[in-house]
Structure formats: structure tokens, C-alpha cells
Amino acid sequence: MGFIKKALFLFIALVAFLVALLAAADNSAEVALRFLEYETPVWPISWWMISAFVVGVVVGNLLNVVSNTRLRMEARRERKTAEGRTQELDQAKALTKDQPVSPVPAET
């Protein structure tokens, strides 16, 4: 199942990249982007589109890694807590087995 998910993701990513590449190929006019006082080198619009796509993929993957790492650490912490509680429960069960239980209820 994991292989199918990976293959499907790669296929979708490849299709998205090809669509971006085809859209970028029609946009060959050269432009320079300007941010406040900074002006970028003159590149064709297609290069800007491709670079924006690549930056988006990289940033998205980095955010995914951060999110997954945090979730894995939380799951590991919870698993250790569950294991500790299971051991405590097993010890409590072992103690109750050692103590005989009277078949006659105690009178008050």
C-alpha cells in the first residue's frame, strides 16, 4: 500500500511539474522582479515560474518533515507512557495473585 501511495504521489508531482513547465515555456518574455529597492536579474518569466514551483516544493517538504518529526516524538513519548502503565498493571496483577482471596465475605 505504501508503494502505491509513493508511486501515485510521484506521478502527480511529475504531472504538476510538466504542466508548470509547459505553461512556463509559453512565457519567454524577460522581466526583472522588484522588491522595494532591490531588483532581481532579468530572467524569462518561465524561469521565475519554475523557480517558484521548486521553492514551493522544497518549503512544503521542509514543513512536512518538521510536522512529522514532532508527531513521531509525541507518539514515542505516549508509547513509553503506555508501556510504563502496562508494567504497573502487570505488577499489580501479580501482587493480587499472591494474596489469597477468602471465599467467605467479611462481615462488618
Secondary structure as GFF3:
##gff-version 3
##sequence-region A 1 108
A	DSSP	alpha_helix	2	25	.	.	.	ID=ss1
A	DSSP	beta_strand	30	31	.	.	.	ID=ss2
A	DSSP	beta_strand	34	35	.	.	.	ID=ss3
A	DSSP	beta_strand	38	39	.	.	.	ID=ss4
A	DSSP	beta_strand	43	44	.	.	.	ID=ss5
A	DSSP	alpha_helix	45	98	.	.	.	ID=ss6
###
